[in-house]
Amino acid sequence: MNSFQKLVKQNRSCRRFDNHHKIDPQTLEELVDLARHCASAGNKQPLKYILSTSKQKNDQIFSCLGWAAYLTDWKGPEKAEQPTAYIVVMGDKTVADNFWCDHGIAAQTILLGARAQGLAGCMFGSIHIKRLADFLHIDDHLEVKLVIALGKPAETIIIDEVDANGDIRYFRDENQVHHVPKRKLSDLIVSTW
Amino acid sequence: MNSFQKLVKQNRSCRRFDNHHKIDPQTLEELVDLARHCASAGNKQPLKYILSTSKQKNDQIFSCLGWAAYLTDWKGPEKAEQPTAYIVVMGDKTVADNFWCDHGIAAQTILLGARAQGLAGCMFGSIHIKRLADFLHIDDHLEVKLVIALGKPAETIIIDEVDANGDIRYFRDENQVHHVPKRKLSDLIVSTW
């Protein structure tokens, strides 16, 4: 438990990477294999994946993502800090008509697996889907649910407690440390029986 | 990575438990604390939790759950094999109007955390919500997303490869071993760039 607890706490959404550190396709396959072993609503397993470690495709995918909505003066990492791999998580509409929270289960498992080997990443729900579908030749029967960006982390991220005003917006301090306010445990538990 | 991989593979949806093994409320709080450290869309953290280790409430929660849809001649575990704890995962509509896949991220983390300490569990999306809300006094602003049943596992679960017919329904063999057909990795990866 202790080591898993540590892993969860280390697993922060990371948006700046060491772009020199390359990731091989086999690493992405191993991460998807973790997702393959996860629970799926009704065991339908409707999720499909596109993997990218190619520089050209990575650039294209990058251009489809909305980076860090709360950092309004930051449009995303510069070249040297961009992700070196992506996993696109899609729901196959020929398999199921509702994907429930399968993509959350899968994406979290992929990110924990990445973190366990010293990588880090970020889930994106803010995606220019039409553009992405063009770039990656995504068929209409596949619904893009999330894009996971991956790389070797190159930023420091700290969890703070949400302040009295309840402001949950993350921010960067003067040293470029990224702060993420999280609610208190006691604010999340409604009742205990 | 290896030990995390092992944890993910051990973390099977479990539906039969040793009902003599009690779980204390603090264990549930620690599991929710793991979920508290997870990614949340826009960092809004709209999820709220109800915890139960009480025999009376557990019985009530049990009566609200749809157990193992594919095991048509099994209505759920008998008394001696029922879960000894529950975590109800809800979205707070005063915090967000869409919970995206936050509950998938949180529930998977909770189950991996449970598995890391020798417990096991199962996510339920098939819930008699009105009944559950009555039993647990759940306010209208909280939308029930999942119920997680927990306990000490008392069943053997094996992963099989999906057969040529593509049948994904889990089943129990003559020795009461639970088999879960999972799709092949190569069937999940659409393309690699």
Boltz contact constraints between the chains, C-beta under 6 A:
constraints:
  - contact:
      token1: [A, 1]
      token2: [B, 116]
      max_distance: 6.0
  - contact:
      token1: [A, 1]
      token2: [B, 117]
      max_distance: 6.0
  - contact:
      token1: [A, 4]
      token2: [B, 113]
      max_distance: 6.0
  - contact:
      token1: [A, 4]
      token2: [B, 116]
      max_distance: 6.0
  - contact:
      token1: [A, 8]
      token2: [B, 34]
      max_distance: 6.0
  - contact:
      token1: [A, 8]
      token2: [B, 37]
      max_distance: 6.0
  - contact:
      token1: [A, 9]
      token2: [B, 37]
      max_distance: 6.0
  - contact:
      token1: [A, 13]
      token2: [B, 39]
      max_distance: 6.0
  - contact:
      token1: [A, 25]
      token2: [B, 192]
      max_distance: 6.0
  - contact:
      token1: [A, 33]
      token2: [B, 185]
      max_distance: 6.0
  - contact:
      token1: [A, 34]
      token2: [B, 8]
      max_distance: 6.0
  - contact:
      token1: [A, 36]
      token2: [B, 185]
      max_distance: 6.0
  - contact:
      token1: [A, 36]
      token2: [B, 188]
      max_distance: 6.0
  - contact:
      token1: [A, 37]
      token2: [B, 8]
      max_distance: 6.0
  - contact:
      token1: [A, 37]
      token2: [B, 9]
      max_distance: 6.0
  - contact:
      token1: [A, 39]
      token2: [B, 13]
      max_distance: 6.0
  - contact:
      token1: [A, 39]
      token2: [B, 123]
      max_distance: 6.0
  - contact:
      token1: [A, 41]
      token2: [B, 125]
      max_distance: 6.0
  - contact:
      token1: [A, 43]
      token2: [B, 168]
      max_distance: 6.0
  - contact:
      token1: [A, 43]
      token2: [B, 170]
      max_distance: 6.0
  - contact:
      token1: [A, 45]
      token2: [B, 183]
      max_distance: 6.0
  - contact:
      token1: [A, 48]
      token2: [B, 188]
      max_distance: 6.0
  - contact:
      token1: [A, 48]
      token2: [B, 190]
      max_distance: 6.0
  - contact:
      token1: [A, 49]
      token2: [B, 188]
      max_distance: 6.0
  - contact:
      token1: [A, 49]
      token2: [B, 189]
      max_distance: 6.0
  - contact:
      token1: [A, 50]
      token2: [B, 190]
      max_distance: 6.0
  - contact:
      token1: [A, 50]
      token2: [B, 191]
      max_distance: 6.0
  - contact:
      token1: [A, 51]
      token2: [B, 192]
      max_distance: 6.0
  - contact:
      token1: [A, 52]
      token2: [B, 193]
      max_distance: 6.0
  - contact:
      token1: [A, 54]
      token2: [B, 193]
      max_distance: 6.0
  - contact:
      token1: [A, 57]
      token2: [B, 193]
      max_distance: 6.0
  - contact:
      token1: [A, 101]
      token2: [B, 101]
      max_distance: 6.0
  - contact:
      token1: [A, 101]
      token2: [B, 103]
      max_distance: 6.0
  - contact:
      token1: [A, 101]
      token2: [B, 104]
      max_distance: 6.0
  - contact:
      token1: [A, 103]
      token2: [B, 101]
      max_distance: 6.0
  - contact:
      token1: [A, 104]
      token2: [B, 101]
      max_distance: 6.0
  - contact:
      token1: [A, 104]
      token2: [B, 104]
      max_distance: 6.0
  - contact:
      token1: [A, 104]
      token2: [B, 105]
      max_distance: 6.0
  - contact:
      token1: [A, 105]
      token2: [B, 104]
      max_distance: 6.0
  - contact:
      token1: [A, 105]
      token2: [B, 108]
      max_distance: 6.0
  - contact:
      token1: [A, 108]
      token2: [B, 105]
      max_distance: 6.0
  - contact:
      token1: [A, 108]
      token2: [B, 108]
      max_distance: 6.0
  - contact:
      token1: [A, 109]
      token2: [B, 8]
      max_distance: 6.0
  - contact:
      token1: [A, 113]
      token2: [B, 4]
      max_distance: 6.0
  - contact:
      token1: [A, 116]
      token2: [B, 1]
      max_distance: 6.0
  - contact:
      token1: [A, 116]
      token2: [B, 4]
      max_distance: 6.0
  - contact:
      token1: [A, 117]
      token2: [B, 1]
      max_distance: 6.0
  - contact:
      token1: [A, 123]
      token2: [B, 39]
      max_distance: 6.0
  - contact:
      token1: [A, 125]
      token2: [B, 41]
      max_distance: 6.0
  - contact:
      token1: [A, 168]
      token2: [B, 43]
      max_distance: 6.0
  - contact:
      token1: [A, 170]
      token2: [B, 43]
      max_distance: 6.0
  - contact:
      token1: [A, 183]
      token2: [B, 45]
      max_distance: 6.0
  - contact:
      token1: [A, 185]
      token2: [B, 33]
      max_distance: 6.0
  - contact:
      token1: [A, 185]
      token2: [B, 36]
      max_distance: 6.0
  - contact:
      token1: [A, 188]
      token2: [B, 36]
      max_distance: 6.0
  - contact:
      token1: [A, 188]
      token2: [B, 48]
      max_distance: 6.0
  - contact:
      token1: [A, 188]
      token2: [B, 49]
      max_distance: 6.0
  - contact:
      token1: [A, 189]
      token2: [B, 49]
      max_distance: 6.0
  - contact:
      token1: [A, 190]
      token2: [B, 48]
      max_distance: 6.0
  - contact:
      token1: [A, 190]
      token2: [B, 50]
      max_distance: 6.0
  - contact:
      token1: [A, 191]
      token2: [B, 50]
      max_distance: 6.0
  - contact:
      token1: [A, 192]
      token2: [B, 25]
      max_distance: 6.0
  - contact:
      token1: [A, 192]
      token2: [B, 51]
      max_distance: 6.0
  - contact:
      token1: [A, 193]
      token2: [B, 52]
      max_distance: 6.0
  - contact:
      token1: [A, 193]
      token2: [B, 54]
      max_distance: 6.0
  - contact:
      token1: [A, 193]
      token2: [B, 57]
      max_distance: 6.0
